Amino acid sequence: MIIQLLLLKLVLFNCITSEVLKTPENASTVKVNKCCEKDEIYVGKTCAKVNKSDEWRPLFVNEKGIANIQINSTLVIGLPDCGHMQLWPIFHYFNSTDRLRLLPNGVLRHYFDHDHAYEEYDFENENSKAPFHDYELGKYCLDRKIDGFKSDFAWVCAPDVQKDWLTSTEFLMHNVVNPITHALSIICLLLVAVIYFIMPTLRDLTGNIITTICMCLIVSQTADMIRLLTVFKNHISLLITETICYLSMLGAFFWLNSLAYYIWKTFKSRNVFLRITDGRKYCYYCVYAWSCTILLGAMAVFAHFTMDYSEIGFQQSKATYDEDREQIGSLGTIIFFVPVAFTLIADVFFFATTLKKISKMHTYGRIHHKLRHTFRMFILLLLVMTLQWLFFLSSFAKYEGLINAYILINTFQGPLILYVCIFNQKHVAYLLQKTYCYTMFPCCKPNPEAEWGDEMTAMNTLNNY
């Protein structure tokens, strides 16, 4: 009997011991990353000491939604080491679509079901099928934030591109279609710039302006392609590329405005045989276009850093961390693009008055005859650049459909400018044929008596008027 009681006690002791060993209290210690010190939380933008009742403590929730699990944990203080990846803030507050859950193994799970909103700490009703991303230890830090309202807050290392990128429309449009469309436009614009630069008879004031416009658009297209790529996540790089993109686009429209003014001024003048040379005129237009571009660009960047952007830096342990600026703010964007709208209004005025003047002319000299072709080229350039600019503005709506539409429409800018400036200009096409095609293949040369382009060639040799 005594032996049986001893065996029963031994069995019970073993069962209790095994259960105790399975409990979380006796499990290994779990490390949890905390942004501020143990007795600090975020108050506004900085870490500040608070009462013990307001201190943040890790709340573990398993995958079934059971909260208040007792886990032995130790806090690791400091921001995550993201390396080349972007540091990204996540807020979890009342009725938030972003939810943060600290799993028992120390992994931070971020639910982002944007179709439903959930109350704070509503574990039972949350959607377990909502998409989520897990952040391992060292890739996040958790804390509490009080800034008008109380919320859970986390700095995380932005995840890399998802593995199912082949089925992601956003990834394909931004990282595959976007480089292809921009590269096509860049090649066409570069071809126009080279032709107008190397052909001696095209290197007049109009040709120099067309070359400058194409170079501005090439820089804008290159920066815009980098801006739309999702594989670049550094804030400073995005800010620089956006500034270059907007600045070069602004310069292109100022140069288009200079071309409109030049055509309008020439048709308006009674004496077109002015003593001023094309080189001096180009210098005057350079002063106008580049000074306005640089001045407005400096104002936009200054407004972004001083008046437009709300600083979100914070201080921690005698060290200051300032989050890099990701993109130009709304005020800076307005300073960049409102002048473009004013140049378009001025271009419409020059177009209307010049068209009225041409309709009243009965006889044309060589210069006026040549400028009529330049005027037609200006109208088509104005239409192409305006439509592309409008689609560019629509992409700021942050709707993925509008961004995709802009990426597709952008494909046609370069080819259309190539058609307008080369193939639609008969004298330019003739010069290309005469310089290259007829030189390489003399048998293809037509009867010289039928070449009306000789007169246009003679007209283009007039560099001073």
C-alpha positions as CSV (number, residue, x, y, z in Angstrom):
1,M,0.0,0.0,0.0
2,I,2.8,2.4,0.9
3,I,4.6,1.5,-2.3
4,Q,1.6,2.2,-4.4
5,L,1.2,5.6,-2.7
6,L,4.8,6.4,-3.4
7,L,4.4,5.4,-7.1
8,L,1.3,7.5,-7.4
9,K,3.1,10.5,-5.9
10,L,6.0,10.0,-8.2
11,V,3.7,9.9,-11.3
12,L,1.9,13.0,-10.2
13,F,5.2,14.8,-9.5
14,N,6.5,13.9,-13.0
15,C,3.3,15.2,-14.6
16,I,3.4,18.4,-12.8
17,T,7.0,18.9,-13.5
18,S,6.5,18.3,-17.2
19,E,3.7,20.8,-17.4
20,V,5.7,23.4,-15.5
21,L,8.5,23.0,-18.0
22,K,6.1,23.6,-20.9
23,T,4.8,26.9,-19.4
24,P,6.1,30.1,-20.9
25,E,7.4,31.2,-17.5
26,N,10.1,28.6,-17.7
27,A,10.7,29.0,-21.4
28,S,13.8,30.7,-22.8
29,T,13.8,34.5,-22.6
30,V,12.4,36.3,-25.7
31,K,14.1,39.5,-26.9
32,V,11.9,42.4,-27.9
33,N,13.1,45.6,-29.6
34,K,12.1,48.9,-27.9
35,C,12.7,52.2,-29.5
36,C,13.1,54.4,-26.4
37,E,14.6,53.7,-23.0
38,K,12.6,51.4,-20.6
39,D,11.1,54.3,-18.7
40,E,10.5,56.4,-21.9
41,I,7.9,56.6,-24.6
42,Y,7.4,58.9,-27.6
43,V,5.7,62.2,-26.6
44,G,5.4,64.0,-29.9
45,K,8.6,63.5,-31.8
46,T,11.0,62.8,-29.0
47,C,11.5,60.2,-26.3
48,A,10.4,61.4,-22.9
49,K,10.2,59.9,-19.4
50,V,6.7,59.1,-18.1
51,N,5.0,57.7,-15.1
52,K,5.2,53.9,-14.5
53,S,1.5,53.7,-15.3
54,D,2.1,55.0,-18.8
55,E,5.2,52.9,-19.5
56,W,5.2,50.6,-22.4
57,R,5.4,46.8,-21.8
58,P,5.3,44.1,-24.4
59,L,1.9,42.5,-24.9
60,F,2.2,39.1,-26.6
61,V,-0.6,37.8,-28.8
62,N,-0.5,34.4,-30.4
63,E,-1.7,33.6,-33.9
64,K,-5.2,32.6,-32.6
65,G,-5.7,36.0,-31.1
66,I,-5.2,35.1,-27.4
67,A,-3.6,38.0,-25.6
68,N,-1.9,38.6,-22.3
69,I,0.3,35.5,-22.7
70,Q,3.0,35.5,-20.0
71,I,6.4,35.3,-21.6
72,N,9.8,35.9,-20.1
73,S,11.1,38.8,-22.2
74,T,14.0,41.2,-22.2
75,L,14.0,44.6,-23.9
76,V,16.6,45.6,-26.5
77,I,16.8,49.3,-26.7
78,G,17.5,51.1,-30.0
79,L,16.4,51.6,-33.6
80,P,16.6,48.6,-36.0
81,D,19.6,48.4,-38.2
82,C,18.1,48.5,-41.7
83,G,21.3,48.9,-43.7
84,H,20.4,49.9,-47.3
85,M,16.7,49.4,-46.6
86,Q,14.3,52.2,-45.7
87,L,13.2,52.9,-42.1
88,W,9.4,53.1,-42.1
89,P,6.9,54.1,-39.4
90,I,3.7,52.2,-38.6
91,F,0.9,53.5,-36.3
92,H,-1.7,51.3,-34.6
93,Y,-4.5,53.4,-33.1
94,F,-8.2,53.3,-32.6
95,N,-10.1,52.2,-35.8
96,S,-6.8,51.7,-37.6
97,T,-6.3,49.6,-40.7
98,D,-2.7,48.9,-39.7
99,R,-2.4,46.5,-36.7
100,L,0.7,45.4,-34.8
101,R,0.8,42.1,-33.1
102,L,3.8,40.9,-31.0
103,L,4.0,37.1,-31.3
104,P,5.3,34.9,-28.5
105,N,8.5,34.2,-30.3
106,G,9.4,37.9,-30.5
107,V,8.4,38.4,-34.1
108,L,6.4,41.6,-34.9
109,R,3.4,40.9,-37.2
110,H,1.9,43.8,-39.2
111,Y,-1.6,43.3,-40.5
112,F,-2.6,45.7,-43.3
113,D,-6.2,45.0,-44.2
114,H,-7.3,48.3,-45.8
115,D,-10.8,47.1,-46.4
116,H,-11.7,46.9,-42.7
117,A,-10.9,49.0,-39.7
118,Y,-10.6,47.5,-36.2
119,E,-10.8,48.9,-32.8
120,E,-7.6,49.0,-30.7
121,Y,-6.8,45.7,-29.0
122,D,-9.9,44.1,-30.5
123,F,-8.2,40.7,-30.8
124,E,-11.3,38.5,-31.1
125,N,-12.8,40.2,-34.1
126,E,-9.7,40.9,-36.2
127,N,-9.5,39.3,-39.6
128,S,-7.1,36.4,-39.5
129,K,-7.1,36.2,-43.3
130,A,-5.9,39.8,-43.7
131,P,-2.5,40.2,-45.4
132,F,0.4,40.6,-43.1
133,H,4.2,40.8,-42.9
134,D,6.5,39.5,-40.2
135,Y,9.5,41.5,-38.9
136,E,12.2,39.5,-37.2
137,L,14.2,40.6,-34.2
138,G,16.5,43.5,-35.2
139,K,14.2,44.6,-38.1
140,Y,11.7,46.5,-35.9
141,C,11.3,48.4,-32.6
142,L,8.1,48.9,-30.7
143,D,6.9,51.6,-28.4
144,R,4.0,53.8,-27.4
145,K,3.4,57.2,-28.9
146,I,1.4,60.2,-27.5
147,D,0.8,62.9,-30.1
148,G,-2.7,64.2,-29.6
149,F,-3.9,60.6,-29.2
150,K,-2.4,57.4,-27.9
151,S,-1.2,54.8,-30.3
152,D,1.2,51.9,-30.6
153,F,4.1,52.8,-32.8
154,A,6.9,50.9,-34.6
155,W,9.9,51.7,-36.7
156,V,10.4,48.8,-39.2
157,C,12.8,48.1,-42.0
158,A,10.7,48.2,-45.2
159,P,10.4,44.7,-46.6
160,D,12.0,43.8,-49.9
161,V,10.0,43.3,-53.0
162,Q,7.6,40.4,-52.6
163,K,8.5,37.0,-53.9
164,D,5.5,36.8,-56.2
165,W,6.7,39.8,-58.2
166,L,5.8,38.0,-61.5
167,T,2.1,38.3,-60.6
168,S,2.3,41.9,-59.2
169,T,1.0,44.4,-61.6
170,E,2.5,47.3,-59.6
171,F,6.0,45.7,-59.7
172,L,5.7,45.0,-63.4
173,M,4.5,48.5,-64.3
174,H,7.1,50.3,-62.2
175,N,10.1,48.1,-62.6
176,V,9.7,46.5,-66.1
177,V,7.3,48.6,-68.3
178,N,8.5,51.9,-66.8
179,P,12.2,51.5,-67.9
180,I,11.1,50.3,-71.3
181,T,8.8,53.2,-72.0
182,H,11.2,55.8,-70.7
183,A,14.1,54.3,-72.6
184,L,12.1,54.5,-75.9
185,S,11.4,58.2,-75.3
186,I,15.0,58.9,-74.3
187,I,16.3,57.3,-77.5
188,C,14.0,59.3,-79.7
189,L,14.7,62.6,-77.9
190,L,18.4,61.9,-78.1
191,L,18.1,61.2,-81.9
192,V,16.4,64.6,-82.4
193,A,19.0,66.5,-80.3
194,V,21.9,64.9,-82.2
195,I,20.4,65.6,-85.6
196,Y,19.7,69.3,-84.8
197,F,23.2,69.6,-83.3
198,I,25.4,68.0,-86.0
199,M,23.6,69.3,-89.1
200,P,25.2,72.7,-90.0
201,T,22.1,74.0,-91.7
202,L,19.9,73.2,-88.7
203,R,22.2,74.8,-86.2
204,D,20.4,78.1,-86.1
205,L,18.4,79.7,-83.3
206,T,15.4,77.4,-83.7
207,G,17.7,74.3,-83.9
208,N,19.5,75.3,-80.8
209,I,16.3,75.8,-78.9
210,I,15.0,72.4,-80.1
211,T,18.2,70.7,-79.0
212,T,18.0,72.3,-75.6
213,I,14.4,71.3,-75.1
214,C,15.3,67.7,-76.0
215,M,18.2,67.6,-73.6
216,C,16.0,68.9,-70.8
217,L,13.4,66.3,-71.5
218,I,16.0,63.6,-71.6
219,V,17.2,64.5,-68.1
220,S,13.6,64.7,-66.9
221,Q,12.8,61.3,-68.4
222,T,15.8,59.7,-66.8
223,A,15.1,61.1,-63.4
224,D,11.4,60.2,-63.7
225,M,12.2,56.6,-64.6
226,I,14.4,56.3,-61.4
227,R,11.7,58.1,-59.4
228,L,9.1,55.5,-60.3
229,L,11.2,52.4,-59.6
230,T,10.2,50.7,-56.4
231,V,13.5,49.0,-55.9
232,F,15.1,52.3,-54.7
233,K,13.9,53.0,-51.2
234,N,16.4,55.6,-50.0
235,H,14.7,58.9,-49.1
236,I,17.6,61.1,-50.1
237,S,17.9,59.5,-53.5
238,L,14.2,59.9,-54.2
239,L,14.3,63.6,-53.2
240,I,17.2,64.3,-55.5
241,T,15.7,62.5,-58.5
242,E,12.4,64.3,-58.0
243,T,14.1,67.7,-57.8
244,I,16.1,67.0,-61.0
245,C,12.9,65.7,-62.8
246,Y,10.8,68.7,-61.9
247,L,13.6,71.2,-62.5
248,S,14.5,69.9,-66.0
249,M,10.8,69.7,-66.9
250,L,10.4,73.3,-65.8
251,G,13.4,74.3,-68.0
252,A,11.9,72.5,-71.0
253,F,8.7,74.5,-70.8
254,F,10.6,77.8,-70.3
255,W,12.6,77.0,-73.5
256,L,9.4,76.2,-75.3
257,N,8.1,79.6,-74.2
258,S,11.2,81.2,-75.6
259,L,10.6,79.6,-79.0
260,A,7.0,80.9,-78.9
261,Y,8.2,84.4,-78.1
262,Y,10.9,84.3,-80.8
263,I,8.3,83.3,-83.5
264,W,5.8,85.9,-82.2
265,K,8.4,88.7,-82.1
266,T,9.7,87.9,-85.6
267,F,6.2,88.0,-87.2
268,K,5.3,91.1,-85.2
269,S,8.5,93.0,-86.3
270,R,8.3,95.1,-89.4
271,N,12.0,94.6,-90.1
272,V,13.1,91.0,-89.8
273,F,16.6,91.8,-91.0
274,L,17.9,92.7,-87.5
275,R,21.6,93.1,-86.8
276,I,21.5,90.9,-83.8
277,T,22.9,87.4,-84.5
278,D,21.4,84.1,-83.6
279,G,24.2,83.4,-81.1
280,R,23.4,86.6,-79.1
281,K,19.7,85.9,-79.2
282,Y,20.3,82.4,-77.9
283,C,22.4,83.9,-75.0
284,Y,19.5,86.2,-74.1
285,Y,17.0,83.3,-74.1
286,C,19.5,81.3,-72.0
287,V,19.5,84.1,-69.4
288,Y,15.7,84.1,-69.3
289,A,15.1,80.4,-69.3
290,W,17.8,79.2,-66.9
291,S,17.5,82.1,-64.5
292,C,13.8,81.5,-64.1
293,T,14.3,77.7,-63.8
294,I,17.1,78.0,-61.2
295,L,15.3,80.7,-59.2
296,L,12.0,78.8,-59.0
297,G,13.8,75.5,-58.3
298,A,15.7,77.1,-55.4
299,M,12.4,78.6,-54.1
300,A,10.7,75.2,-54.2
301,V,13.5,73.3,-52.4
302,F,13.7,76.1,-49.8
303,A,9.9,76.0,-49.2
304,H,10.1,72.2,-48.9
305,F,12.7,72.2,-46.2
306,T,11.5,75.3,-44.3
307,M,7.8,75.8,-44.7
308,D,6.2,72.7,-46.3
309,Y,7.7,69.7,-44.6
310,S,6.8,68.8,-41.0
311,E,9.9,67.6,-39.3
312,I,9.5,64.1,-37.8
313,G,13.0,63.8,-36.3
314,F,13.3,62.7,-32.7
315,Q,16.0,62.6,-30.0
316,Q,17.1,59.4,-28.3
317,S,19.8,58.9,-25.7
318,K,21.6,62.2,-26.5
319,A,21.5,61.4,-30.2
320,T,19.3,62.9,-32.8
321,Y,17.8,60.9,-35.6
322,D,16.2,62.8,-38.5
323,E,14.1,60.9,-41.0
324,D,15.2,61.6,-44.5
325,R,12.8,63.5,-46.7
326,E,11.1,61.1,-49.1
327,Q,9.6,63.5,-51.7
328,I,8.9,67.1,-52.5
329,G,6.0,68.4,-50.5
330,S,2.8,70.0,-51.8
331,L,4.1,73.6,-51.5
332,G,7.3,72.8,-53.4
333,T,5.4,70.9,-56.0
334,I,3.1,74.0,-56.5
335,I,6.1,76.2,-57.0
336,F,7.5,73.8,-59.6
337,F,4.3,73.4,-61.6
338,V,2.3,76.6,-61.4
339,P,4.9,78.4,-63.5
340,V,4.5,75.7,-66.1
341,A,0.8,76.5,-66.3
342,F,1.6,80.3,-66.7
343,T,4.1,79.5,-69.6
344,L,1.4,77.5,-71.3
345,I,-1.0,80.4,-71.0
346,A,1.6,82.7,-72.5
347,D,2.2,80.1,-75.3
348,V,-1.5,80.1,-76.1
349,F,-1.4,83.9,-76.4
350,F,1.6,83.9,-78.7
351,F,0.0,81.2,-80.8
352,A,-3.3,83.1,-81.2
353,T,-1.7,86.4,-82.0
354,T,0.9,84.9,-84.4
355,L,-1.9,82.9,-86.2
356,K,-3.9,86.1,-86.6
357,K,-0.8,87.9,-88.0
358,I,-0.1,85.1,-90.4
359,S,-3.7,85.1,-91.7
360,K,-3.4,88.8,-92.6
361,M,-0.1,88.3,-94.5
362,H,-0.4,87.9,-98.3
363,T,3.3,87.7,-99.2
364,Y,6.1,85.9,-97.5
365,G,9.8,86.4,-97.6
366,R,12.3,83.5,-97.1
367,I,12.5,84.1,-93.3
368,H,8.7,84.2,-92.9
369,H,8.3,81.2,-95.1
370,K,10.8,79.3,-92.9
371,L,9.2,80.5,-89.7
372,R,5.8,79.2,-90.9
373,H,7.2,75.7,-90.7
374,T,8.8,76.5,-87.3
375,F,5.4,77.8,-86.1
376,R,3.7,74.6,-87.1
377,M,6.4,72.6,-85.3
378,F,5.9,74.8,-82.2
379,I,2.2,74.1,-82.2
380,L,2.7,70.3,-82.3
381,L,5.4,70.4,-79.7
382,L,3.1,72.5,-77.4
383,L,0.3,69.8,-77.8
384,V,2.6,66.9,-77.1
385,M,4.3,68.4,-74.1
386,T,1.1,69.7,-72.6
387,L,-0.7,66.3,-72.8
388,Q,2.3,64.6,-71.3
389,W,2.4,67.1,-68.5
390,L,-1.3,66.7,-67.7
391,F,-0.9,62.9,-67.4
392,F,2.1,63.5,-65.3
393,L,0.1,65.7,-62.9
394,S,-2.7,63.1,-62.8
395,S,-0.2,60.5,-61.5
396,F,0.1,62.5,-58.3
397,A,-3.4,61.3,-57.3
398,K,-1.7,58.2,-55.9
399,Y,-4.2,56.0,-57.7
400,E,-2.3,53.1,-59.3
401,G,-4.5,53.2,-62.4
402,L,-3.5,56.8,-63.1
403,I,0.2,56.1,-62.5
404,N,0.0,53.1,-64.9
405,A,-1.8,55.3,-67.5
406,Y,1.0,57.9,-67.2
407,I,3.7,55.3,-67.7
408,L,2.0,54.0,-70.8
409,I,1.2,57.5,-72.3
410,N,4.8,58.6,-71.6
411,T,5.9,56.1,-74.3
412,F,4.6,58.3,-77.0
413,Q,6.3,61.6,-76.0
414,G,9.7,60.8,-77.6
415,P,8.4,59.2,-80.8
416,L,5.9,62.1,-81.3
417,I,8.6,64.7,-80.9
418,L,10.8,62.7,-83.3
419,Y,8.0,62.8,-85.8
420,V,7.2,66.5,-85.3
421,C,10.8,67.7,-85.5
422,I,12.2,65.3,-88.1
423,F,9.7,63.5,-90.3
424,N,7.1,66.2,-90.3
425,Q,9.7,68.8,-91.4
426,K,10.2,68.2,-95.1
427,H,13.4,70.2,-95.3
428,V,14.9,68.3,-92.4
429,A,14.0,64.9,-93.9
430,Y,15.5,66.1,-97.2
431,L,18.7,67.2,-95.6
432,L,19.1,63.8,-93.9
433,Q,18.5,62.0,-97.2
434,K,20.9,64.3,-99.0
435,T,23.6,64.1,-96.4
436,Y,23.5,60.4,-95.5
437,C,21.3,58.3,-97.8
438,Y,22.4,59.8,-101.1
439,T,26.1,59.8,-100.0
440,M,26.0,56.1,-99.1
441,F,23.7,55.0,-101.9
442,P,24.2,57.4,-105.0
443,C,21.9,55.2,-107.1
444,C,18.9,56.3,-105.0
445,K,19.5,60.0,-105.7
446,P,16.5,61.4,-107.7
447,N,16.6,63.9,-110.5
448,P,18.1,67.1,-109.2
449,E,15.6,69.2,-111.2
450,A,12.8,67.7,-109.1
451,E,14.4,68.4,-105.8
452,W,12.5,71.3,-104.3
453,G,14.6,70.8,-101.1
454,D,17.5,72.7,-102.6
455,E,15.6,76.0,-102.1
456,M,15.0,75.0,-98.5
457,T,18.7,74.2,-98.1
458,A,19.5,77.7,-99.3
459,M,17.0,79.2,-96.9
460,N,18.5,77.3,-94.0
461,T,21.9,78.7,-94.7
462,L,20.7,82.1,-93.6
463,N,21.9,82.1,-90.0
464,N,21.6,85.9,-89.5
465,Y,18.3,87.7,-90.0
